[in-house]
Amino acid sequence: MPGRSTSSSSSGSTGFISFSGVESALSSLKNFQSCISSGMDTASSVALDLVETQTEVSSEYSMDKAMVEFAMMDRELNHYLKAVQSTINHVKEERSEKIPDLKLLVEKKFLALQNKNSDADFQNNEKFVQFKQQLKELKKQLKPKEDGGHNEFDKIKDKDGSRAGNERDGLQSDREVDITEGVDEDMIVTQSQTNFICPITQLEMKKPVKNKVCGHTYEEEAIVRMIESKHKRKKKTCCPKIGCSHVDMRMSDLIQDEALRRAIESHKKRRRQSN
């Protein structure tokens, strides 16, 4: 970033320095942040696709590496913007008779910020943190269980197949066992489906969003409509999940829950196949 300053140094007396050109360039740089954000969304989506389709780990690693690079670009750009803005504020406050070397001042401030870089900085990047969480959640959904190497949905499918085979054989004892197993299956499905139900609509979610504060999920359209309605009446929005203590929900608290959306879609697909 240093060396890209939009203002060159010069000397001479002046009572006023115009920063309109610099501020215009800053505005353009801020617009570039939206490009980085879009890139992170794309890399995150591709990584989740790779995990869901169980593509080789090296491909997933490439997307993870891309997310790190995007996060580093975002951090560097933020540092440069802060350095330029800090320099502008400093010059305005000083009101020096001579125009200072703006490029040098920006470089010093930028390097000072860069020297404080650490991996912990990525925890302040909301998209990067969200990506890691969703990747973890999706892997958890797809991870085989230790008892037999199947996840919950696979176990349901296997039991359904086993029950159908036993019935074809006409084994009464097996059918009696299957009745008990059927109860267990219903419990597993019910528990899984509970996580898919919106606490507002009481319907299976199509586009779930997660509350960053309390961790609960809702159908996006339903929760947005609720927050907007409360806002118009100048009232606070409480989390609609029974027992939740979060009493001041904001739009900024909501993030797309891509992992849950994929889990719901996967569950629907299995349901159709079993039918």
PyRosetta script that sets phi, psi and omega in degrees:
from pyrosetta import init, pose_from_sequence

init()
pose = pose_from_sequence("MPGRSTSSSSSGSTGFISFSGVESALSSLKNFQSCISSGMDTASSVALDLVETQTEVSSEYSMDKAMVEFAMMDRELNHYLKAVQSTINHVKEERSEKIPDLKLLVEKKFLALQNKNSDADFQNNEKFVQFKQQLKELKKQLKPKEDGGHNEFDKIKDKDGSRAGNERDGLQSDREVDITEGVDEDMIVTQSQTNFICPITQLEMKKPVKNKVCGHTYEEEAIVRMIESKHKRKKKTCCPKIGCSHVDMRMSDLIQDEALRRAIESHKKRRRQSN")
pose.set_psi(1, -41.8)
pose.set_omega(1, 178.5)
pose.set_phi(2, -57.7)
pose.set_psi(2, 143.5)
pose.set_omega(2, 179.9)
pose.set_phi(3, 98.5)
pose.set_psi(3, -8.8)
pose.set_omega(3, -178.9)
pose.set_phi(4, -103.4)
pose.set_psi(4, 15.0)
pose.set_omega(4, -178.0)
pose.set_phi(5, -58.7)
pose.set_psi(5, 141.1)
pose.set_omega(5, -177.9)
pose.set_phi(6, -89.4)
pose.set_psi(6, 2.2)
pose.set_omega(6, -178.7)
pose.set_phi(7, -127.8)
pose.set_psi(7, 127.4)
pose.set_omega(7, 179.4)
pose.set_phi(8, -92.2)
pose.set_psi(8, 157.2)
pose.set_omega(8, -177.8)
pose.set_phi(9, -80.4)
pose.set_psi(9, 148.5)
pose.set_omega(9, 176.2)
pose.set_phi(10, -155.4)
pose.set_psi(10, 163.1)
pose.set_omega(10, -178.0)
pose.set_phi(11, -119.7)
pose.set_psi(11, 164.4)
pose.set_omega(11, 179.9)
pose.set_phi(12, 133.7)
pose.set_psi(12, 162.3)
pose.set_omega(12, -178.4)
pose.set_phi(13, -87.1)
pose.set_psi(13, 140.6)
pose.set_omega(13, 177.5)
pose.set_phi(14, -158.1)
pose.set_psi(14, 147.7)
pose.set_omega(14, 178.8)
pose.set_phi(15, -98.6)
pose.set_psi(15, -9.5)
pose.set_omega(15, -177.6)
pose.set_phi(16, -149.7)
pose.set_psi(16, 134.8)
pose.set_omega(16, 176.8)
pose.set_phi(17, -117.4)
pose.set_psi(17, 126.5)
pose.set_omega(17, 178.6)
pose.set_phi(18, -90.5)
pose.set_psi(18, 126.9)
pose.set_omega(18, 179.4)
pose.set_phi(19, -108.7)
pose.set_psi(19, 17.6)
pose.set_omega(19, -176.2)
pose.set_phi(20, -59.6)
pose.set_psi(20, -40.4)
pose.set_omega(20, 179.3)
pose.set_phi(21, -65.6)
pose.set_psi(21, -41.7)
pose.set_omega(21, -179.8)
pose.set_phi(22, -65.9)
pose.set_psi(22, -44.1)
pose.set_omega(22, -178.2)
pose.set_phi(23, -66.8)
pose.set_psi(23, -31.6)
pose.set_omega(23, 176.8)
pose.set_phi(24, -67.1)
pose.set_psi(24, -40.5)
pose.set_omega(24, 178.1)
pose.set_phi(25, -66.6)
pose.set_psi(25, -36.9)
pose.set_omega(25, 177.7)
pose.set_phi(26, -62.4)
pose.set_psi(26, -39.2)
pose.set_omega(26, 179.0)
pose.set_phi(27, -61.5)
pose.set_psi(27, -39.8)
pose.set_omega(27, 178.8)
pose.set_phi(28, -66.7)
pose.set_psi(28, -39.3)
pose.set_omega(28, 178.8)
pose.set_phi(29, -65.3)
pose.set_psi(29, -36.8)
pose.set_omega(29, 178.8)
pose.set_phi(30, -64.9)
pose.set_psi(30, -34.8)
pose.set_omega(30, 177.1)
pose.set_phi(31, -64.7)
pose.set_psi(31, -30.6)
pose.set_omega(31, 179.7)
pose.set_phi(32, -66.6)
pose.set_psi(32, -23.7)
pose.set_omega(32, 178.1)
pose.set_phi(33, -61.7)
pose.set_psi(33, -32.6)
pose.set_omega(33, 178.7)
pose.set_phi(34, -66.7)
pose.set_psi(34, -30.6)
pose.set_omega(34, 176.8)
pose.set_phi(35, -67.0)
pose.set_psi(35, -40.9)
pose.set_omega(35, 177.6)
pose.set_phi(36, -63.8)
pose.set_psi(36, -41.9)
pose.set_omega(36, 179.6)
pose.set_phi(37, -61.5)
pose.set_psi(37, -42.9)
pose.set_omega(37, 178.6)
pose.set_phi(38, -64.6)
pose.set_psi(38, -39.0)
pose.set_omega(38, 178.2)
pose.set_phi(39, -62.6)
pose.set_psi(39, -39.1)
pose.set_omega(39, 179.6)
pose.set_phi(40, -68.2)
pose.set_psi(40, -38.1)
pose.set_omega(40, 177.9)
pose.set_phi(41, -62.3)
pose.set_psi(41, -42.9)
pose.set_omega(41, -179.3)
pose.set_phi(42, -65.7)
pose.set_psi(42, -47.2)
pose.set_omega(42, -179.8)
pose.set_phi(43, -61.9)
pose.set_psi(43, -39.1)
pose.set_omega(43, 179.4)
pose.set_phi(44, -64.4)
pose.set_psi(44, -44.3)
pose.set_omega(44, -179.9)
pose.set_phi(45, -63.2)
pose.set_psi(45, -43.0)
pose.set_omega(45, 179.7)
pose.set_phi(46, -64.9)
pose.set_psi(46, -42.1)
pose.set_omega(46, -179.9)
pose.set_phi(47, -61.7)
pose.set_psi(47, -42.3)
pose.set_omega(47, 179.0)
pose.set_phi(48, -66.2)
pose.set_psi(48, -36.6)
pose.set_omega(48, 175.8)
pose.set_phi(49, -61.6)
pose.set_psi(49, -42.6)
pose.set_omega(49, -178.6)
pose.set_phi(50, -64.4)
pose.set_psi(50, -40.2)
pose.set_omega(50, 179.2)
pose.set_phi(51, -67.7)
pose.set_psi(51, -43.1)
pose.set_omega(51, -177.5)
pose.set_phi(52, -64.6)
pose.set_psi(52, -36.7)
pose.set_omega(52, -179.9)
pose.set_phi(53, -89.9)
pose.set_psi(53, 3.3)
pose.set_omega(53, 177.6)
pose.set_phi(54, 56.0)
pose.set_psi(54, 43.1)
pose.set_omega(54, 175.3)
pose.set_phi(55, -71.5)
pose.set_psi(55, 158.5)
pose.set_omega(55, -176.6)
pose.set_phi(56, -54.4)
pose.set_psi(56, 146.9)
pose.set_omega(56, -172.8)
pose.set_phi(57, -59.0)
pose.set_psi(57, -33.1)
pose.set_omega(57, -176.9)
pose.set_phi(58, -59.8)
pose.set_psi(58, -35.3)
pose.set_omega(58, 179.2)
pose.set_phi(59, -68.8)
pose.set_psi(59, -41.9)
pose.set_omega(59, 177.5)
pose.set_phi(60, -63.0)
pose.set_psi(60, -40.8)
pose.set_omega(60, 179.6)
pose.set_phi(61, -61.5)
pose.set_psi(61, -37.2)
pose.set_omega(61, 179.2)
pose.set_phi(62, -61.8)
pose.set_psi(62, -40.6)
pose.set_omega(62, 178.4)
pose.set_phi(63, -69.1)
pose.set_psi(63, -37.7)
pose.set_omega(63, 177.6)
pose.set_phi(64, -63.3)
pose.set_psi(64, -41.2)
pose.set_omega(64, 178.5)
pose.set_phi(65, -65.0)
pose.set_psi(65, -38.5)
pose.set_omega(65, 178.6)
pose.set_phi(66, -63.5)
pose.set_psi(66, -39.1)
pose.set_omega(66, 178.9)
pose.set_phi(67, -64.2)
pose.set_psi(67, -39.0)
pose.set_omega(67, 177.4)
pose.set_phi(68, -63.3)
pose.set_psi(68, -42.0)
pose.set_omega(68, 179.9)
pose.set_phi(69, -65.8)
pose.set_psi(69, -39.8)
pose.set_omega(69, 176.4)
pose.set_phi(70, -62.7)
pose.set_psi(70, -42.8)
pose.set_omega(70, -179.8)
pose.set_phi(71, -63.8)
pose.set_psi(71, -37.7)
pose.set_omega(71, 177.9)
pose.set_phi(72, -67.4)
pose.set_psi(72, -40.2)
pose.set_omega(72, 176.7)
pose.set_phi(73, -62.1)
pose.set_psi(73, -42.8)
pose.set_omega(73, 180.0)
pose.set_phi(74, -63.7)
pose.set_psi(74, -41.7)
pose.set_omega(74, 178.9)
pose.set_phi(75, -64.8)
pose.set_psi(75, -44.1)
pose.set_omega(75, -179.7)
pose.set_phi(76, -63.5)
pose.set_psi(76, -42.0)
pose.set_omega(76, 179.4)
pose.set_phi(77, -64.9)
pose.set_psi(77, -41.7)
pose.set_omega(77, 177.7)
pose.set_phi(78, -61.8)
pose.set_psi(78, -40.8)
pose.set_omega(78, 178.4)
pose.set_phi(79, -63.7)
pose.set_psi(79, -41.3)
pose.set_omega(79, -179.7)
pose.set_phi(80, -66.2)
pose.set_psi(80, -42.4)
pose.set_omega(80, 178.3)
pose.set_phi(81, -62.6)
pose.set_psi(81, -41.7)
pose.set_omega(81, 178.1)
pose.set_phi(82, -64.7)
pose.set_psi(82, -40.2)
pose.set_omega(82, -179.1)
pose.set_phi(83, -64.0)
pose.set_psi(83, -44.3)
pose.set_omega(83, 179.7)
pose.set_phi(84, -66.0)
pose.set_psi(84, -46.2)
pose.set_omega(84, -179.0)
pose.set_phi(85, -63.7)
pose.set_psi(85, -39.6)
pose.set_omega(85, 178.8)
pose.set_phi(86, -64.1)
pose.set_psi(86, -39.2)
pose.set_omega(86, 178.8)
pose.set_phi(87, -64.9)
pose.set_psi(87, -44.2)
pose.set_omega(87, 178.6)
pose.set_phi(88, -59.2)
pose.set_psi(88, -47.0)
pose.set_omega(88, -179.9)
pose.set_phi(89, -62.2)
pose.set_psi(89, -40.2)
pose.set_omega(89, -179.5)
pose.set_phi(90, -63.4)
pose.set_psi(90, -46.4)
pose.set_omega(90, -179.5)
pose.set_phi(91, -64.5)
pose.set_psi(91, -39.5)
pose.set_omega(91, 179.2)
pose.set_phi(92, -64.0)
pose.set_psi(92, -38.4)
pose.set_omega(92, 179.9)
pose.set_phi(93, -72.6)
pose.set_psi(93, -38.4)
pose.set_omega(93, -177.6)
pose.set_phi(94, -70.4)
pose.set_psi(94, -39.0)
pose.set_omega(94, -177.8)
pose.set_phi(95, 50.4)
pose.set_psi(95, 49.6)
pose.set_omega(95, -178.7)
pose.set_phi(96, -67.4)
pose.set_psi(96, 149.9)
pose.set_omega(96, 179.2)
pose.set_phi(97, -70.4)
pose.set_psi(97, -27.2)
pose.set_omega(97, 179.1)
pose.set_phi(98, -108.5)
pose.set_psi(98, 144.2)
pose.set_omega(98, 178.1)
pose.set_phi(99, -72.1)
pose.set_psi(99, 122.2)
pose.set_omega(99, -178.2)
pose.set_phi(100, -75.1)
pose.set_psi(100, 169.0)
pose.set_omega(100, 176.2)
pose.set_phi(101, -79.1)
pose.set_psi(101, 93.2)
pose.set_omega(101, -175.0)
pose.set_phi(102, -62.5)
pose.set_psi(102, -40.0)
pose.set_omega(102, -178.6)
pose.set_phi(103, -60.7)
pose.set_psi(103, -44.4)
pose.set_omega(103, -179.5)
pose.set_phi(104, -65.0)
pose.set_psi(104, -42.7)
pose.set_omega(104, -180.0)
pose.set_phi(105, -62.3)
pose.set_psi(105, -42.4)
pose.set_omega(105, 179.7)
pose.set_phi(106, -64.2)
pose.set_psi(106, -43.9)
pose.set_omega(106, -179.3)
pose.set_phi(107, -60.7)
pose.set_psi(107, -41.5)
pose.set_omega(107, -179.3)
pose.set_phi(108, -63.9)
pose.set_psi(108, -45.7)
pose.set_omega(108, -178.9)
pose.set_phi(109, -67.4)
pose.set_psi(109, -38.2)
pose.set_omega(109, -179.8)
pose.set_phi(110, -64.8)
pose.set_psi(110, -46.2)
pose.set_omega(110, -179.9)
pose.set_phi(111, -64.6)
pose.set_psi(111, -34.6)
pose.set_omega(111, 178.7)
pose.set_phi(112, -64.0)
pose.set_psi(112, -39.2)
pose.set_omega(112, 178.0)
pose.set_phi(113, -70.8)
pose.set_psi(113, -42.0)
pose.set_omega(113, -179.4)
pose.set_phi(114, -64.2)
pose.set_psi(114, -33.1)
pose.set_omega(114, -179.5)
pose.set_phi(115, -67.5)
pose.set_psi(115, -15.1)
pose.set_omega(115, 179.8)
pose.set_phi(116, -94.5)
pose.set_psi(116, 3.6)
pose.set_omega(116, -177.5)
pose.set_phi(117, -59.9)
pose.set_psi(117, 143.1)
pose.set_omega(117, 173.9)
pose.set_phi(118, -154.4)
pose.set_psi(118, 163.2)
pose.set_omega(118, 179.2)
pose.set_phi(119, -62.2)
pose.set_psi(119, -24.6)
pose.set_omega(119, -179.9)
pose.set_phi(120, -64.6)
pose.set_psi(120, -20.4)
pose.set_omega(120, 179.9)
pose.set_phi(121, -60.2)
pose.set_psi(121, -30.8)
pose.set_omega(121, -177.2)
pose.set_phi(122, -64.9)
pose.set_psi(122, -21.6)
pose.set_omega(122, 178.0)
pose.set_phi(123, -70.2)
pose.set_psi(123, -13.1)
pose.set_omega(123, 177.3)
pose.set_phi(124, -93.3)
pose.set_psi(124, -5.8)
pose.set_omega(124, 178.1)
pose.set_phi(125, -91.9)
pose.set_psi(125, 107.7)
pose.set_omega(125, -173.1)
pose.set_phi(126, -58.7)
pose.set_psi(126, -42.8)
pose.set_omega(126, -178.4)
pose.set_phi(127, -67.4)
pose.set_psi(127, -37.2)
pose.set_omega(127, 179.3)
pose.set_phi(128, -66.8)
pose.set_psi(128, -43.9)
pose.set_omega(128, 178.9)
pose.set_phi(129, -64.0)
pose.set_psi(129, -42.7)
pose.set_omega(129, 179.0)
pose.set_phi(130, -62.2)
pose.set_psi(130, -40.3)
pose.set_omega(130, 179.0)
pose.set_phi(131, -60.4)
pose.set_psi(131, -47.0)
pose.set_omega(131, -179.5)
pose.set_phi(132, -62.9)
pose.set_psi(132, -41.2)
pose.set_omega(132, -179.0)
pose.set_phi(133, -66.4)
pose.set_psi(133, -44.2)
pose.set_omega(133, -178.1)
pose.set_phi(134, -68.7)
pose.set_psi(134, -35.7)
pose.set_omega(134, 177.2)
pose.set_phi(135, -63.0)
pose.set_psi(135, -43.4)
pose.set_omega(135, 179.9)
pose.set_phi(136, -64.2)
pose.set_psi(136, -43.4)
pose.set_omega(136, -178.0)
pose.set_phi(137, -66.9)
pose.set_psi(137, -40.3)
pose.set_omega(137, -179.9)
pose.set_phi(138, -66.9)
pose.set_psi(138, -40.5)
pose.set_omega(138, 178.1)
pose.set_phi(139, -63.4)
pose.set_psi(139, -35.9)
pose.set_omega(139, 178.7)
pose.set_phi(140, -65.3)
pose.set_psi(140, -39.3)
pose.set_omega(140, 178.7)
pose.set_phi(141, -64.2)
pose.set_psi(141, -36.7)
pose.set_omega(141, -174.0)
pose.set_phi(142, -94.2)
pose.set_psi(142, -12.4)
pose.set_omega(142, -175.0)
pose.set_phi(143, -67.1)
pose.set_psi(143, 128.9)
pose.set_omega(143, 177.9)
pose.set_phi(144, -65.1)
pose.set_psi(144, 142.3)
pose.set_omega(144, 176.8)
pose.set_phi(145, -78.1)
pose.set_psi(145, 157.8)
pose.set_omega(145, -177.9)
pose.set_phi(146, -68.4)
pose.set_psi(146, -29.0)
pose.set_omega(146, -177.0)
pose.set_phi(147, -86.1)
pose.set_psi(147, 82.9)
pose.set_omega(147, 176.0)
pose.set_phi(148, 102.3)
pose.set_psi(148, -6.1)
pose.set_omega(148, 175.8)
pose.set_phi(149, 74.5)
pose.set_psi(149, 26.3)
pose.set_omega(149, 179.5)
pose.set_phi(150, -128.6)
pose.set_psi(150, 150.9)
pose.set_omega(150, 172.4)
pose.set_phi(151, -84.0)
pose.set_psi(151, -179.3)
pose.set_omega(151, -173.5)
pose.set_phi(152, -60.1)
pose.set_psi(152, -42.6)
pose.set_omega(152, -176.8)
pose.set_phi(153, -68.7)
pose.set_psi(153, -35.6)
pose.set_omega(153, 177.4)
pose.set_phi(154, -65.9)
pose.set_psi(154, -38.0)
pose.set_omega(154, 179.3)
pose.set_phi(155, -63.9)
pose.set_psi(155, -39.0)
pose.set_omega(155, 178.1)
pose.set_phi(156, -62.4)
pose.set_psi(156, -45.4)
pose.set_omega(156, -179.3)
pose.set_phi(157, -62.5)
pose.set_psi(157, -42.9)
pose.set_omega(157, -179.5)
pose.set_phi(158, -64.1)
pose.set_psi(158, -39.9)
pose.set_omega(158, -179.8)
pose.set_phi(159, -66.8)
pose.set_psi(159, -39.3)
pose.set_omega(159, 177.7)
pose.set_phi(160, -59.9)
pose.set_psi(160, -43.5)
pose.set_omega(160, 179.8)
pose.set_phi(161, -64.9)
pose.set_psi(161, -40.4)
pose.set_omega(161, -179.6)
pose.set_phi(162, -65.0)
pose.set_psi(162, -41.9)
pose.set_omega(162, -179.4)
pose.set_phi(163, -64.3)
pose.set_psi(163, -42.3)
pose.set_omega(163, 179.8)
pose.set_phi(164, -61.6)
pose.set_psi(164, -40.5)
pose.set_omega(164, 179.9)
pose.set_phi(165, -65.0)
pose.set_psi(165, -41.4)
pose.set_omega(165, -179.5)
pose.set_phi(166, -66.0)
pose.set_psi(166, -37.4)
pose.set_omega(166, 179.9)
pose.set_phi(167, -67.3)
pose.set_psi(167, -36.8)
pose.set_omega(167, 177.6)
pose.set_phi(168, -63.4)
pose.set_psi(168, -33.4)
pose.set_omega(168, 179.8)
pose.set_phi(169, -78.2)
pose.set_psi(169, -12.9)
pose.set_omega(169, 177.8)
pose.set_phi(170, 70.4)
pose.set_psi(170, 31.7)
pose.set_omega(170, -179.1)
pose.set_phi(171, -89.5)
pose.set_psi(171, 110.5)
pose.set_omega(171, -176.7)
pose.set_phi(172, -63.4)
pose.set_psi(172, -41.1)
pose.set_omega(172, -176.7)
pose.set_phi(173, -63.6)
pose.set_psi(173, -40.4)
pose.set_omega(173, 179.3)
pose.set_phi(174, -66.4)
pose.set_psi(174, -36.4)
pose.set_omega(174, 179.4)
pose.set_phi(175, -65.0)
pose.set_psi(175, -36.1)
pose.set_omega(175, 178.7)
pose.set_phi(176, -65.6)
pose.set_psi(176, -39.4)
pose.set_omega(176, 177.2)
pose.set_phi(177, -65.1)
pose.set_psi(177, -38.7)
pose.set_omega(177, -178.0)
pose.set_phi(178, -64.0)
pose.set_psi(178, -28.4)
pose.set_omega(178, 178.2)
pose.set_phi(179, -62.3)
pose.set_psi(179, -42.9)
pose.set_omega(179, 177.8)
pose.set_phi(180, -65.8)
pose.set_psi(180, -42.8)
pose.set_omega(180, 179.7)
pose.set_phi(181, -63.8)
pose.set_psi(181, -35.3)
pose.set_omega(181, 179.7)
pose.set_phi(182, -61.2)
pose.set_psi(182, -37.2)
pose.set_omega(182, 177.5)
pose.set_phi(183, -64.3)
pose.set_psi(183, -43.2)
pose.set_omega(183, 178.5)
pose.set_phi(184, -61.6)
pose.set_psi(184, -42.5)
pose.set_omega(184, -179.4)
pose.set_phi(185, -61.7)
pose.set_psi(185, -43.6)
pose.set_omega(185, -180.0)
pose.set_phi(186, -60.6)
pose.set_psi(186, -37.9)
pose.set_omega(186, 179.1)
pose.set_phi(187, -65.5)
pose.set_psi(187, -42.9)
pose.set_omega(187, -180.0)
pose.set_phi(188, -62.8)
pose.set_psi(188, -47.0)
pose.set_omega(188, -179.3)
pose.set_phi(189, -63.1)
pose.set_psi(189, -43.4)
pose.set_omega(189, -179.4)
pose.set_phi(190, -60.6)
pose.set_psi(190, -43.3)
pose.set_omega(190, -179.9)
pose.set_phi(191, -64.0)
pose.set_psi(191, -40.9)
pose.set_omega(191, 179.6)
pose.set_phi(192, -67.7)
pose.set_psi(192, -43.8)
pose.set_omega(192, -177.4)
pose.set_phi(193, -67.2)
pose.set_psi(193, -27.5)
pose.set_omega(193, 178.5)
pose.set_phi(194, -57.1)
pose.set_psi(194, -38.3)
pose.set_omega(194, 179.5)
pose.set_phi(195, -71.4)
pose.set_psi(195, -16.0)
pose.set_omega(195, -178.1)
pose.set_phi(196, -94.3)
pose.set_psi(196, -8.5)
pose.set_omega(196, -175.1)
pose.set_phi(197, -91.7)
pose.set_psi(197, 130.7)
pose.set_omega(197, 177.5)
pose.set_phi(198, -74.6)
pose.set_psi(198, 131.2)
pose.set_omega(198, -179.4)
pose.set_phi(199, -68.6)
pose.set_psi(199, -12.0)
pose.set_omega(199, -179.8)
pose.set_phi(200, -93.3)
pose.set_psi(200, -54.4)
pose.set_omega(200, -176.4)
pose.set_phi(201, -85.8)
pose.set_psi(201, -20.1)
pose.set_omega(201, -174.8)
pose.set_phi(202, 61.2)
pose.set_psi(202, 25.9)
pose.set_omega(202, 177.4)
pose.set_phi(203, -119.3)
pose.set_psi(203, 160.2)
pose.set_omega(203, 177.4)
pose.set_phi(204, -64.3)
pose.set_psi(204, 132.7)
pose.set_omega(204, -175.2)
pose.set_phi(205, -74.3)
pose.set_psi(205, 146.9)
pose.set_omega(205, 176.3)
pose.set_phi(206, -108.2)
pose.set_psi(206, -36.2)
pose.set_omega(206, 179.5)
pose.set_phi(207, -134.1)
pose.set_psi(207, 77.4)
pose.set_omega(207, -175.5)
pose.set_phi(208, -72.7)
pose.set_psi(208, 143.1)
pose.set_omega(208, 173.0)
pose.set_phi(209, -125.1)
pose.set_psi(209, 145.8)
pose.set_omega(209, -178.4)
pose.set_phi(210, -104.9)
pose.set_psi(210, 143.6)
pose.set_omega(210, 174.6)
pose.set_phi(211, -85.3)
pose.set_psi(211, 116.8)
pose.set_omega(211, -177.3)
pose.set_phi(212, -63.5)
pose.set_psi(212, -25.6)
pose.set_omega(212, -175.0)
pose.set_phi(213, -80.1)
pose.set_psi(213, -52.2)
pose.set_omega(213, -175.3)
pose.set_phi(214, -105.6)
pose.set_psi(214, -14.1)
pose.set_omega(214, 177.0)
pose.set_phi(215, 87.6)
pose.set_psi(215, -0.4)
pose.set_omega(215, -179.7)
pose.set_phi(216, -80.9)
pose.set_psi(216, 156.7)
pose.set_omega(216, -177.1)
pose.set_phi(217, -119.3)
pose.set_psi(217, 151.8)
pose.set_omega(217, -178.8)
pose.set_phi(218, -146.5)
pose.set_psi(218, 164.3)
pose.set_omega(218, 170.4)
pose.set_phi(219, -69.4)
pose.set_psi(219, 127.8)
pose.set_omega(219, -172.8)
pose.set_phi(220, -54.9)
pose.set_psi(220, -50.2)
pose.set_omega(220, -176.6)
pose.set_phi(221, -60.4)
pose.set_psi(221, -39.6)
pose.set_omega(221, -177.7)
pose.set_phi(222, -68.1)
pose.set_psi(222, -45.8)
pose.set_omega(222, -177.5)
pose.set_phi(223, -72.2)
pose.set_psi(223, -35.2)
pose.set_omega(223, 177.7)
pose.set_phi(224, -64.3)
pose.set_psi(224, -43.4)
pose.set_omega(224, 179.2)
pose.set_phi(225, -62.4)
pose.set_psi(225, -39.1)
pose.set_omega(225, 179.8)
pose.set_phi(226, -65.8)
pose.set_psi(226, -45.2)
pose.set_omega(226, -179.5)
pose.set_phi(227, -64.2)
pose.set_psi(227, -43.8)
pose.set_omega(227, -179.9)
pose.set_phi(228, -63.5)
pose.set_psi(228, -39.7)
pose.set_omega(228, 179.4)
pose.set_phi(229, -63.7)
pose.set_psi(229, -44.3)
pose.set_omega(229, 178.5)
pose.set_phi(230, -65.5)
pose.set_psi(230, -39.0)
pose.set_omega(230, -178.5)
pose.set_phi(231, -62.9)
pose.set_psi(231, -41.0)
pose.set_omega(231, 179.6)
pose.set_phi(232, -62.3)
pose.set_psi(232, -31.8)
pose.set_omega(232, 179.2)
pose.set_phi(233, -92.7)
pose.set_psi(233, 8.2)
pose.set_omega(233, 179.0)
pose.set_phi(234, 56.6)
pose.set_psi(234, 43.1)
pose.set_omega(234, 177.2)
pose.set_phi(235, -120.9)
pose.set_psi(235, 154.5)
pose.set_omega(235, 177.6)
pose.set_phi(236, -79.4)
pose.set_psi(236, 149.7)
pose.set_omega(236, 179.1)
pose.set_phi(237, -101.7)
pose.set_psi(237, 119.9)
pose.set_omega(237, 177.0)
pose.set_phi(238, -88.1)
pose.set_psi(238, 148.6)
pose.set_omega(238, 175.0)
pose.set_phi(239, -60.3)
pose.set_psi(239, 127.3)
pose.set_omega(239, -176.9)
pose.set_phi(240, -73.3)
pose.set_psi(240, -5.6)
pose.set_omega(240, 178.5)
pose.set_phi(241, -73.2)
pose.set_psi(241, 125.0)
pose.set_omega(241, -177.7)
pose.set_phi(242, -58.8)
pose.set_psi(242, 130.2)
pose.set_omega(242, 178.0)
pose.set_phi(243, 90.9)
pose.set_psi(243, -7.2)
pose.set_omega(243, -179.7)
pose.set_phi(244, -77.6)
pose.set_psi(244, 139.0)
pose.set_omega(244, -176.9)
pose.set_phi(245, -95.3)
pose.set_psi(245, 1.4)
pose.set_omega(245, -179.9)
pose.set_phi(246, -75.6)
pose.set_psi(246, 114.2)
pose.set_omega(246, -171.6)
pose.set_phi(247, -114.5)
pose.set_psi(247, 6.7)
pose.set_omega(247, -179.2)
pose.set_phi(248, -140.5)
pose.set_psi(248, 70.1)
pose.set_omega(248, -178.8)
pose.set_phi(249, -74.8)
pose.set_psi(249, 143.4)
pose.set_omega(249, 177.6)
pose.set_phi(250, -130.4)
pose.set_psi(250, 159.4)
pose.set_omega(250, 178.4)
pose.set_phi(251, -58.4)
pose.set_psi(251, -35.7)
pose.set_omega(251, -177.5)
pose.set_phi(252, -68.2)
pose.set_psi(252, -12.8)
pose.set_omega(252, 178.8)
pose.set_phi(253, -78.3)
pose.set_psi(253, -16.1)
pose.set_omega(253, -172.3)
pose.set_phi(254, -92.5)
pose.set_psi(254, 134.7)
pose.set_omega(254, 175.2)
pose.set_phi(255, -133.7)
pose.set_psi(255, 149.5)
pose.set_omega(255, 178.6)
pose.set_phi(256, -64.3)
pose.set_psi(256, 132.0)
pose.set_omega(256, 177.6)
pose.set_phi(257, -102.1)
pose.set_psi(257, 81.6)
pose.set_omega(257, -175.2)
pose.set_phi(258, -66.1)
pose.set_psi(258, -36.6)
pose.set_omega(258, -179.4)
pose.set_phi(259, -63.4)
pose.set_psi(259, -43.4)
pose.set_omega(259, 179.4)
pose.set_phi(260, -67.4)
pose.set_psi(260, -39.7)
pose.set_omega(260, 179.1)
pose.set_phi(261, -59.1)
pose.set_psi(261, -43.3)
pose.set_omega(261, -179.6)
pose.set_phi(262, -67.6)
pose.set_psi(262, -37.0)
pose.set_omega(262, 178.7)
pose.set_phi(263, -63.8)
pose.set_psi(263, -40.8)
pose.set_omega(263, 178.8)
pose.set_phi(264, -64.5)
pose.set_psi(264, -44.2)
pose.set_omega(264, 179.2)
pose.set_phi(265, -62.9)
pose.set_psi(265, -40.0)
pose.set_omega(265, 179.3)
pose.set_phi(266, -65.0)
pose.set_psi(266, -39.8)
pose.set_omega(266, 179.0)
pose.set_phi(267, -65.3)
pose.set_psi(267, -41.4)
pose.set_omega(267, 178.1)
pose.set_phi(268, -61.4)
pose.set_psi(268, -42.0)
pose.set_omega(268, -178.6)
pose.set_phi(269, -63.3)
pose.set_psi(269, -43.6)
pose.set_omega(269, 179.3)
pose.set_phi(270, -64.6)
pose.set_psi(270, -37.5)
pose.set_omega(270, 179.4)
pose.set_phi(271, -62.6)
pose.set_psi(271, -43.6)
pose.set_omega(271, 179.0)
pose.set_phi(272, -64.4)
pose.set_psi(272, -40.3)
pose.set_omega(272, -178.5)
pose.set_phi(273, -67.1)
pose.set_psi(273, -36.4)
pose.set_omega(273, -178.9)
pose.set_phi(274, -72.3)
pose.set_psi(274, -24.0)
pose.set_omega(274, 178.4)
pose.set_phi(275, -82.6)
pose.dump_pdb("model.pdb")
